[in-house]
Amino acid sequence: MNSSTRFTASQRPEVPPVRVNPPEEEQVARLVARLQQIHPVDPATIQVVRAPLRICPLGAHIDHQLGIVTGMTIDQAILLAFAPAADATFHVESLNFPEAVTFPAAQVPPYRRGDWGNYLRGAVLALQQRFRLDRGFVGVVGGAMPIGGLSSSAAVTIAYLLALEALNGLQLSPGDNVELVRYTENRYIGLNNGILDQSVILFSQERHLTRIDCRDLAIDRVATPLPVDGPTPAFEILAVYSGVTHVLVGTDYNSRVAECQEATRQLLGFVGQEAGPDPRLRQVDPAIFHAEGHRLSPPLHRRALHFFGEMERVEAGVAAWQAGDLARFGELMNRSGESSIRYYECGSPQLITLYEVLRETPGVYGTRFSGAGFRGNCIALIDPARREEIAAAIHARYPAAHPEEAPRYSIHFCRPDGHARLLQGVAERGLGRA
């Protein structure tokens, strides 16, 4: 179960009130009811996609450089209730945004900055590169978690893709959908990210850490001896929403990618090697960096320091996870967070405050930004027995440091989860009746 703590600057409870998020079946019922309210669909044709949100404990900011990363999904998701349209058209509403998205498959509109409909339009275009789409859909999308930093954009794109594939009889693998999400984000939206987000959402398995080699999409699901579910889990996942939301295309995300590419060109050039047309730091042998890295300009040196340090932390973290060593795993998360600030130079003031508060709070094994670090959430692995103390520590320091975000920030305690999928038996459970 996921629960949340919400409070404003005017509240000073000794123990903050806890609000339990709506159960998922209740969220699904709300989406289905809204779908039937706006469209006269046959209840038997309604389907629901569940695309969980994700965290990246280790492997921050290196997927776009073809590094090795880790991730796991959480028990909160983007949900899409949909039914077939009469033709190849789309009409989708969101419970989180005011305007509906409507267009025919034959005339997909261009990218619109800041428009939540970009992910649906991009998903349609991505599939149309390979397939004819004879059937569109009407739908309603929503989720209980605040948007930002937990890869809601990748999750909603996956939800659209799975819906389109189900309606058009397409049998695609998770690996196929990884590339389709990448097309949507790289080509249509213009965000130069890698494959971390969609790979975690599509490949994760309950009670496992997902290890992804972004160079060849090698996926390992790494088990741990720790109890990660049931009544007494060894840890919970804490997500603290900062209240800060910006689209990544408008941040320094793409410039960081370009800096990493330039560091690659220069490092390989120092030893007489060609970087090729699409340089990535994974092409550089660590020995070359250790021998020649001092010749880089200070900003490029810092980006490379983060990449090679994070690669080492990932491998050490996987070993700690397999050994059930939460203290070691958490220490590596803290170092990842510090490297993101010092060397990758990302993180809004709000996220840096959350990172510092959580790093210093007893009961937090480890913490770092979630997502690109320019908006959204800070995540942590915590001792479930210390929930109230951790929430109180955040409440005592964060709203005082950032009063503008005090009305919007929230605390969420989550559990690990599995991969994206179509939910079964929606109509049979009565959720298809208004």
C-alpha positions as a printed NumPy array, in Angstrom:
array([[  0.   ,   0.   ,   0.   ],
       [  1.106,   3.544,  -0.755],
       [  0.462,   6.32 ,   1.735],
       [  1.16 ,  10.033,   1.602],
       [  1.736,  12.838,   4.049],
       [  0.657,  16.327,   2.987],
       [  1.046,  19.515,   5.   ],
       [  1.502,  23.241,   4.466],
       [  3.7  ,  25.871,   6.07 ],
       [  0.876,  26.842,   8.438],
       [  0.664,  23.33 ,   9.879],
       [  3.073,  22.215,  12.57 ],
       [  1.817,  18.832,  13.812],
       [  4.201,  16.835,  15.955],
       [  3.252,  13.782,  13.878],
       [  2.068,  14.838,  10.398],
       [ -1.3  ,  13.469,   9.287],
       [ -1.134,  10.495,   6.962],
       [ -3.417,  10.208,   3.943],
       [ -3.765,   6.85 ,   2.203],
       [ -3.904,   7.212,  -1.588],
       [ -7.04 ,   5.822,  -3.236],
       [ -6.806,   2.064,  -3.834],
       [ -5.936,   1.24 ,  -7.414],
       [ -9.262,  -0.421,  -8.092],
       [-10.975,   2.794,  -7.016],
       [ -8.765,   4.778,  -9.392],
       [ -9.613,   2.399, -12.233],
       [-13.327,   2.678, -11.492],
       [-13.107,   6.464, -11.626],
       [-11.351,   6.368, -15.008],
       [-13.86 ,   3.906, -16.439],
       [-16.813,   5.935, -15.149],
       [-15.4  ,   9.085, -16.741],
       [-14.811,   7.246, -20.009],
       [-18.427,   6.091, -20.103],
       [-19.603,   9.58 , -19.211],
       [-17.917,  11.183, -22.213],
       [-18.261,   8.357, -24.773],
       [-21.095,   5.855, -25.406],
       [-18.807,   2.814, -25.388],
       [-19.76 ,  -0.812, -24.912],
       [-18.566,  -1.712, -21.365],
       [-17.322,  -5.071, -22.627],
       [-14.786,  -3.307, -24.878],
       [-13.167,  -1.25 , -22.113],
       [ -9.6  ,  -2.181, -21.206],
       [ -7.11 ,  -0.689, -18.754],
       [ -3.331,  -0.395, -18.973],
       [ -1.283,  -0.116, -15.805],
       [  2.183,   1.43 , -16.298],
       [  4.033,   1.744, -12.968],
       [  6.275,   4.65 , -12.094],
       [  9.967,   3.976, -11.522],
       [ 12.991,   4.952,  -9.457],
       [ 16.709,   4.674, -10.294],
       [ 18.685,   3.97 ,  -7.099],
       [ 22.05 ,   3.943,  -8.909],
       [ 23.064,   4.836, -12.454],
       [ 21.992,   8.463, -12.499],
       [ 22.393,  10.46 , -15.738],
       [ 24.451,   7.828, -17.554],
       [ 21.889,   5.93 , -19.62 ],
       [ 22.233,   8.447, -22.444],
       [ 25.986,   7.686, -22.429],
       [ 25.243,   3.94 , -22.8  ],
       [ 26.197,   3.236, -19.205],
       [ 24.984,   0.535, -16.83 ],
       [ 22.044,   1.554, -14.657],
       [ 19.666,   0.13 , -12.087],
       [ 15.995,   0.648, -11.414],
       [ 12.801,  -0.68 ,  -9.933],
       [  9.149,   0.223, -10.28 ],
       [  6.938,   1.352,  -7.418],
       [  3.39 ,   0.445,  -6.508],
       [  1.965,   3.634,  -8.015],
       [  1.128,   3.818, -11.693],
       [ -0.229,   5.725, -14.648],
       [ -3.566,   4.144, -15.548],
       [ -5.275,   4.381, -18.938],
       [ -8.878,   3.268, -19.456],
       [ -9.626,   2.98 , -23.161],
       [-12.052,   1.577, -25.709],
       [-11.822,   1.271, -29.504],
       [-12.858,   4.243, -31.587],
       [-15.017,   3.732, -34.645],
       [-12.042,   4.574, -36.854],
       [ -8.388,   5.582, -36.628],
       [ -8.986,   8.653, -34.479],
       [ -8.023,   9.526, -30.93 ],
       [ -9.773,  11.356, -28.131],
       [ -8.099,  11.168, -24.729],
       [ -8.783,  13.09 , -21.541],
       [ -6.604,  13.355, -18.444],
       [ -7.614,  13.653, -14.824],
       [ -4.474,  15.771, -14.309],
       [ -4.794,  18.249, -17.206],
       [ -7.791,  20.326, -18.345],
       [ -7.798,  19.995, -22.134],
       [ -8.566,  16.857, -24.145],
       [ -6.313,  15.588, -26.952],
       [ -8.071,  14.832, -30.247],
       [ -6.637,  14.04 , -33.683],
       [ -6.858,  11.518, -36.552],
       [ -4.044,   9.005, -37.061],
       [ -3.65 ,  10.238, -40.615],
       [ -2.864,  13.789, -39.442],
       [ -0.773,  13.67 , -36.276],
       [ -0.101,  17.256, -35.152],
       [  3.477,  18.444, -34.576],
       [  5.137,  18.706, -31.174],
       [  3.704,  21.433, -28.94 ],
       [  5.883,  22.677, -26.098],
       [  4.352,  21.951, -22.698],
       [  1.401,  19.961, -24.094],
       [  0.64 ,  16.687, -22.289],
       [ -0.734,  15.304, -25.557],
       [  2.775,  15.113, -27.029],
       [  3.246,  11.609, -25.618],
       [  0.126,  10.22 , -27.281],
       [  0.963,  11.872, -30.606],
       [  4.56 ,  10.649, -30.373],
       [  3.467,   7.093, -29.58 ],
       [  1.163,   7.043, -32.611],
       [  3.923,   8.33 , -34.887],
       [  6.424,   5.848, -33.466],
       [  4.184,   2.886, -34.288],
       [  3.336,   4.294, -37.698],
       [  7.004,   4.071, -38.663],
       [  6.482,   0.294, -38.796],
       [  2.769,  -0.472, -38.814],
       [ -0.554,   0.653, -40.206],
       [ -2.908,   1.697, -37.408],
       [ -6.477,   0.941, -38.438],
       [ -7.996,   1.514, -35.021],
       [ -7.712,   4.47 , -32.676],
       [ -9.222,   4.781, -29.23 ],
       [-11.075,   6.953, -26.769],
       [ -9.587,   7.031, -23.312],
       [ -9.062,   8.641, -19.931],
       [ -5.653,   8.673, -18.235],
       [ -4.705,   9.438, -14.654],
       [ -2.623,   8.578, -11.611],
       [ -2.457,   9.407,  -7.909],
       [  1.167,  10.542,  -7.662],
       [  2.355,  14.099,  -8.402],
       [  3.959,  14.355, -11.828],
       [  7.73 ,  14.857, -12.065],
       [ 10.867,  12.782, -11.577],
       [  9.334,   9.286, -11.47 ],
       [  9.157,   8.885, -15.257],
       [  5.459,   9.504, -15.644],
       [  6.204,  10.571, -19.232],
       [  7.721,   7.186, -20.098],
       [  4.929,   5.417, -18.212],
       [  2.149,   7.214, -20.08 ],
       [  3.886,   6.64 , -23.428],
       [  4.072,   2.924, -22.644],
       [  0.393,   2.936, -21.675],
       [ -0.518,   4.442, -25.048],
       [  1.689,   1.975, -26.929],
       [  0.221,  -1.061, -25.157],
       [ -3.303,   0.197, -25.836],
       [ -2.557,   0.78 , -29.521],
       [ -0.933,  -2.617, -29.877],
       [ -3.85 ,  -4.392, -28.2  ],
       [ -6.436,  -2.696, -30.414],
       [ -4.492,  -3.197, -33.649],
       [ -3.468,  -6.808, -33.04 ],
       [  0.251,  -6.049, -32.799],
       [  2.522,  -8.459, -30.932],
       [  5.563,  -6.468, -29.836],
       [  8.252,  -7.385, -27.323],
       [  9.278,  -5.198, -24.36 ],
       [ 12.499,  -4.487, -26.279],
       [ 10.484,  -3.261, -29.256],
       [  8.568,  -0.904, -26.994],
       [ 11.778,   0.399, -25.458],
       [ 12.781,   1.631, -28.896],
       [  9.333,   3.052, -29.626],
       [  9.449,   5.131, -26.442],
       [ 12.909,   6.286, -27.415],
       [ 11.609,   7.386, -30.823],
       [  8.813,   9.317, -29.117],
       [ 11.139,  11.149, -26.745],
       [ 14.227,  11.587, -28.946],
       [ 12.683,  12.212, -32.353],
       [  9.257,  13.693, -31.682],
       [  9.74 ,  15.534, -28.384],
       [ 13.427,  16.354, -28.766],
       [ 14.702,  15.054, -25.422],
       [ 18.074,  13.335, -25.839],
       [ 17.616,  10.755, -23.112],
       [ 18.469,   7.071, -23.05 ],
       [ 16.529,   3.882, -22.34 ],
       [ 16.555,   3.738, -18.538],
       [ 12.997,   4.821, -17.817],
       [ 11.091,   2.66 , -20.284],
       [ 13.35 ,  -0.364, -19.722],
       [ 12.681,  -0.349, -15.983],
       [  8.932,   0.05 , -16.519],
       [  8.765,  -2.702, -19.149],
       [ 11.181,  -5.254, -17.666],
       [ 10.933,  -4.951, -13.868],
       [ 10.034,  -7.941, -11.758],
       [  8.708,  -7.842,  -8.215],
       [ 11.317,  -8.352,  -5.472],
       [ 14.183,  -7.692,  -7.906],
       [ 16.521,  -4.86 ,  -8.833],
       [ 16.68 ,  -4.366, -12.607],
       [ 20.214,  -3.935, -13.986],
       [ 20.331,  -2.554, -17.529],
       [ 23.333,  -2.286, -19.817],
       [ 22.228,   0.568, -22.058],
       [ 24.814,  -0.293, -24.707],
       [ 23.264,  -3.599, -25.703],
       [ 19.977,  -3.653, -23.701],
       [ 21.157,  -6.595, -21.626],
       [ 18.661,  -6.937, -18.755],
       [ 19.409,  -8.684, -15.483],
       [ 16.821,  -8.992, -12.727],
       [ 18.867,  -9.206,  -9.562],
       [ 17.374, -10.998,  -6.547],
       [ 18.149, -10.112,  -2.942],
       [ 17.859, -12.149,   0.276],
       [ 16.04 ,  -9.198,   1.869],
       [ 12.268,  -9.379,   2.409],
       [ 10.894,  -6.656,   0.132],
       [  7.155,  -7.254,   0.559],
       [  4.792,  -8.772,   3.087],
       [  4.071,  -7.365,   6.555],
       [  7.716,  -6.74 ,   7.533],
       [  9.739,  -5.559,   4.523],
       [ 13.4  ,  -4.696,   5.038],
       [ 12.872,  -1.317,   3.386],
       [ 10.358,   0.975,   1.78 ],
       [ 10.791,   3.437,  -1.039],
       [ 10.253,   7.045,  -0.055],
       [  9.417,   9.61 ,  -2.745],
       [  9.278,  13.233,  -1.649],
       [  7.67 ,  15.492,  -4.223],
       [  9.394,  18.862,  -4.148],
       [  6.523,  20.82 ,  -5.667],
       [  8.778,  21.847,  -8.575],
       [  7.679,  20.858, -12.078],
       [  9.388,  21.853, -15.339],
       [  9.487,  20.078, -18.684],
       [ 12.908,  18.559, -19.33 ],
       [ 13.236,  20.041, -22.799],
       [ 13.366,  23.469, -21.14 ],
       [ 16.069,  22.535, -18.624],
       [ 19.812,  21.876, -18.955],
       [ 19.159,  18.189, -19.696],
       [ 20.133,  18.301, -23.374],
       [ 23.165,  20.504, -22.688],
       [ 24.497,  17.931, -20.205],
       [ 24.156,  15.234, -22.847],
       [ 26.072,  17.403, -25.309],
       [ 28.834,  18.029, -22.75 ],
       [ 29.258,  14.298, -22.191],
       [ 29.524,  13.789, -25.945],
       [ 32.151,  16.503, -26.248],
       [ 34.138,  14.941, -23.395],
       [ 34.062,  11.682, -25.365],
       [ 35.371,  13.343, -28.535],
       [ 38.227,  15.007, -26.692],
       [ 39.254,  11.987, -24.598],
       [ 39.403,   9.721, -27.632],
       [ 41.15 ,  12.435, -29.611],
       [ 43.881,  12.681, -26.98 ],
       [ 44.887,   9.079, -27.798],
       [ 44.367,   9.29 , -31.546],
       [ 40.985,   7.523, -31.695],
       [ 37.895,   8.608, -33.618],
       [ 34.69 ,   9.081, -31.658],
       [ 32.375,   8.584, -34.627],
       [ 29.196,  10.505, -35.435],
       [ 27.399,   9.742, -32.157],
       [ 29.999,   9.823, -29.363],
       [ 29.143,   8.389, -25.925],
       [ 31.334,   8.101, -22.842],
       [ 30.899,   4.314, -22.799],
       [ 33.272,   4.274, -25.804],
       [ 36.088,   5.556, -23.565],
       [ 38.183,   3.017, -21.691],
       [ 38.37 ,   4.099, -18.018],
       [ 42.166,   3.908, -18.282],
       [ 42.077,   6.625, -20.949],
       [ 40.055,   8.879, -18.681],
       [ 42.375,   8.312, -15.713],
       [ 45.415,   9.078, -17.868],
       [ 44.059,  11.951, -19.965],
       [ 41.071,  13.339, -18.097],
       [ 43.074,  16.197, -16.584],
       [ 43.335,  17.698, -20.083],
       [ 39.587,  18.286, -20.286],
       [ 38.106,  21.667, -19.415],
       [ 36.757,  21.738, -15.818],
       [ 33.064,  21.31 , -16.793],
       [ 33.79 ,  18.397, -19.148],
       [ 36.08 ,  16.808, -16.56 ],
       [ 33.284,  16.963, -13.995],
       [ 30.795,  15.286, -16.363],
       [ 33.25 ,  12.467, -17.066],
       [ 34.063,  12.108, -13.361],
       [ 30.377,  11.539, -12.712],
       [ 30.025,   8.987, -15.505],
       [ 32.988,   6.818, -14.522],
       [ 32.259,   7.128, -10.815],
       [ 28.634,   6.159, -11.333],
       [ 29.607,   3.121, -13.378],
       [ 31.707,   1.916, -10.432],
       [ 28.909,   2.647,  -7.959],
       [ 26.416,   0.63 , -10.008],
       [ 28.542,  -2.514,  -9.952],
       [ 29.276,  -2.113,  -6.239],
       [ 25.576,  -1.514,  -5.601],
       [ 24.471,  -4.636,  -7.454],
       [ 26.865,  -6.668,  -5.307],
       [ 25.515,  -5.038,  -2.13 ],
       [ 21.943,  -5.744,  -3.224],
       [ 22.732,  -9.404,  -3.849],
       [ 24.35 ,  -9.614,  -0.397],
       [ 21.416,  -7.933,   1.315],
       [ 23.66 ,  -5.092,   2.534],
       [ 21.273,  -2.133,   2.726],
       [ 23.79 ,   0.053,   4.562],
       [ 26.339,  -0.3  ,   1.752],
       [ 23.702,   0.119,  -0.958],
       [ 22.414,   3.257,   0.751],
       [ 25.907,   4.692,   1.125],
       [ 26.391,   4.313,  -2.628],
       [ 23.075,   6.072,  -3.265],
       [ 24.258,   8.992,  -1.134],
       [ 27.491,   9.189,  -3.112],
       [ 25.495,   9.135,  -6.335],
       [ 23.44 ,  12.063,  -5.087],
       [ 26.561,  13.994,  -4.123],
       [ 28.164,  13.322,  -7.506],
       [ 25.005,  14.512,  -9.263],
       [ 25.339,  17.829,  -7.449],
       [ 29.126,  18.315,  -7.596],
       [ 30.082,  16.779, -10.921],
       [ 26.971,  16.508, -13.061],
       [ 25.777,  19.833, -11.65 ],
       [ 22.066,  19.213, -11.698],
       [ 19.47 ,  19.623,  -9.021],
       [ 17.228,  22.528,  -8.177],
       [ 17.719,  24.193,  -4.77 ],
       [ 14.58 ,  22.416,  -3.58 ],
       [ 15.848,  18.969,  -4.546],
       [ 19.247,  19.66 ,  -3.011],
       [ 17.549,  20.605,   0.261],
       [ 15.548,  17.374,   0.244],
       [ 18.673,  15.361,  -0.508],
       [ 20.532,  16.977,   2.398],
       [ 17.637,  16.537,   4.819],
       [ 17.182,  12.863,   3.951],
       [ 20.912,  12.117,   3.978],
       [ 21.12 ,  13.437,   7.532],
       [ 17.962,  11.749,   8.88 ],
       [ 18.199,   8.491,  10.891],
       [ 16.3  ,   5.65 ,   9.275],
       [ 17.237,   6.691,   5.718],
       [ 19.615,   4.139,   4.19 ],
       [ 20.341,   6.224,   1.103],
       [ 18.921,   9.   ,  -1.031],
       [ 19.348,  10.802,  -4.345],
       [ 17.353,  12.75 ,  -6.904],
       [ 14.845,  10.885,  -9.009],
       [ 14.771,  11.586, -12.711],
       [ 16.988,  14.235, -14.239],
       [ 17.351,  16.198, -11.009],
       [ 15.922,  19.446, -12.369],
       [ 12.407,  18.933, -11.003],
       [ 10.097,  16.483,  -9.261],
       [ 11.091,  14.061,  -6.536],
       [ 13.901,  13.028,  -4.252],
       [ 13.809,   9.31 ,  -3.473],
       [ 15.231,   7.213,  -0.644],
       [ 15.339,   3.697,   0.734],
       [ 14.173,   3.841,   4.331],
       [ 13.554,   1.73 ,   7.422],
       [  9.744,   1.314,   7.542],
       [  9.832,   1.572,  11.345],
       [ 11.119,   5.173,  11.07 ],
       [  8.356,   6.555,   8.843],
       [  7.015,   9.124,  11.293],
       [ 10.466,  10.397,  12.291],
       [ 11.496,  10.801,   8.645],
       [  8.286,  12.642,   7.739],
       [  8.717,  14.924,  10.769],
       [ 12.314,  15.74 ,   9.769],
       [ 11.218,  16.745,   6.276],
       [  8.319,  18.758,   7.659],
       [ 10.592,  20.602,  10.077],
       [ 13.078,  21.775,   7.452],
       [ 11.734,  21.745,   3.899],
       [  8.793,  24.206,   4.036],
       [ 10.878,  26.659,   6.058],
       [ 13.648,  26.554,   3.43 ],
       [ 11.234,  26.75 ,   0.47 ],
       [  7.987,  28.425,   1.537],
       [  6.765,  28.791,  -2.054],
       [  6.684,  24.996,  -2.413],
       [  5.162,  24.397,   1.032],
       [  1.551,  24.153,  -0.25 ],
       [  2.499,  21.594,  -2.935],
       [  5.118,  19.211,  -1.575],
       [  4.146,  15.728,  -0.419],
       [  5.643,  12.557,   1.046],
       [  4.9  ,   9.102,  -0.337],
       [  5.867,   5.717,   1.109],
       [  5.902,   3.02 ,  -1.577],
       [  6.796,  -0.626,  -2.203],
       [  8.637,  -2.203,  -5.177],
       [  6.47 ,  -3.446,  -8.042],
       [  6.515,  -5.268, -11.401],
       [  6.235,  -4.344, -15.088],
       [  3.644,  -2.52 , -17.21 ],
       [  0.708,  -4.609, -18.377],
       [ -2.905,  -4.738, -19.47 ],
       [ -5.172,  -5.393, -16.501],
       [ -7.402,  -8.414, -16.871],
       [-11.074,  -8.754, -16.046],
       [-12.056,  -5.066, -15.942],
       [-15.561,  -5.621, -17.296],
       [-15.984,  -8.837, -15.284],
       [-15.333,  -6.933, -12.038],
       [-18.135,  -4.542, -12.854],
       [-15.884,  -1.586, -13.554],
       [-17.298,  -1.251, -17.031],
       [-20.757,  -0.246, -15.762],
       [-21.585,   3.363, -15.081]])
